[in-house]
Amino acid sequence: MNVGAVTATRHCNNFFEVWATGMTVYCRGVRGATTVQENTKEAILQATRQMMALLIRRNQIEAADVASVTFTVTKDINAEFPALAARQMGWLEVPLLCGYEIDVPGSLQKCVRAMVLWNTPKKQSEIQHVYIHDAVRLRPDLCKLPPVDWSELENWIQEQMGSKSQ
């Protein structure tokens, strides 16, 4: 078996089913970044929910397969923890951590970043990272996102938040 790999089935809670399939699953890093217009609770949560929704949808991520998520913000963002957005979307059992990004002179400001550690059989080349709003400047090589229908995305987010709170 490869180091860093485990044998598992997707979304399986039964050890014997895992053992029987022989599928190799790796812990992959999925990156995302976005920016906010202002340092307010709602701006931080909305931008983070949009980024997370796109990461989830583009990669078919299920919370049960996520090992952890680390969020970082630039020093000019402190009105809310971005991890709250993931909690609002139902990621209640996923370990979440927030911290500050290194304050490099001239770097992008008002930026929220995420690193999702996700257990998946996908190859690294199949992972779709998400950089939106002004954060596209961070990794233009990874910004192959098709046009986003922001209204439809917000509706999907609201559905997720509604179904997770019941």
Sequence and secondary structure as in RCSB ss.txt:
>XXXX:A:sequence
MNVGAVTATRHCNNFFEVWATGMTVYCRGVRGATTVQENTKEAILQATRQMMALLIRRNQIEAADVASVTFTVTK
DINAEFPALAARQMGWLEVPLLCGYEIDVPGSLQKCVRAMVLWNTPKKQSEIQHVYIHDAVRLRPDLCKLPPVDW
SELENWIQEQMGSKSQ
>XXXX:A:secstr
  TTEEE  TT   HHHHHHH  EEEEEEEEEEEE SSS HHHHHHHHHHHHHHHHHHHT  GGGEEEEEEEE T
T  SS THHHHHHTT  SS EEEEE    TT   SEEEEEEEEEESS GGG   EE GGGGGT GGG       H
HHHHHHHHHHHHHH  
